[in-house]
C-alpha cells in the first residue's frame, strides 16, 4: 500500500461513508416506490385506517 497523508486517508473514508449513505437513501426510496406500486388498494386502505 502506498504511503499517504493521514488527512488524505480520513478524507477518502469520509467520502466513502457519504457516498454509501446516499446510496442507501437512494435504494430505500427506490424500494419504497416499488412497494407502493406492488401494494394493492385493499392493504392501502387498511394502512390508512390504521393511521387514523
C-alpha positions as CSV (number, residue, x, y, z in Angstrom):
1,X,0.0,0.0,0.0
2,X,1.4,3.4,-0.9
3,X,2.1,5.8,1.9
4,X,-0.4,8.6,2.2
5,X,-1.0,11.5,4.5
6,X,-3.5,10.7,7.3
7,X,-5.6,13.6,6.3
8,X,-6.0,12.1,2.8
9,X,-7.0,8.8,4.3
10,X,-9.6,10.4,6.5
11,X,-10.9,12.4,3.5
12,X,-11.2,9.2,1.5
13,X,-13.0,7.5,4.3
14,X,-15.4,10.4,4.8
15,X,-16.2,10.5,1.0
16,X,-16.8,6.7,1.1
17,X,-19.1,6.9,4.0
18,X,-21.1,9.8,2.5
19,X,-21.4,8.0,-0.9
20,X,-22.6,4.8,0.9
21,X,-25.1,6.9,2.9
22,X,-26.5,8.5,-0.3
23,X,-26.6,5.1,-2.0
24,X,-28.6,3.6,0.9
25,X,-31.0,6.5,0.8
26,X,-31.5,6.1,-2.9
27,X,-32.1,2.4,-2.6
28,X,-34.5,3.0,0.3
29,X,-36.6,5.4,-1.7
30,X,-36.5,3.2,-4.8
31,X,-37.7,0.2,-2.8
32,X,-40.5,2.4,-1.2
33,X,-41.7,3.4,-4.7
34,X,-41.6,-0.3,-5.9
35,X,-43.5,-1.4,-2.8
36,X,-46.2,1.3,-3.2
37,X,-46.7,0.1,-6.8
38,X,-46.9,-3.5,-5.8
39,X,-49.3,-3.0,-2.8
40,X,-52.9,-3.4,-3.7
41,X,-55.6,-0.8,-2.8
42,X,-57.0,-3.0,-0.1
43,X,-53.9,-3.0,2.0
44,X,-53.5,0.7,1.3
45,X,-57.0,1.4,2.8
46,X,-56.1,-0.8,5.8
47,X,-52.9,1.2,6.4
48,X,-54.8,4.5,6.0
49,X,-57.5,3.4,8.5
50,X,-54.8,2.3,11.0
51,X,-53.1,5.7,10.8
52,X,-56.4,7.5,11.6
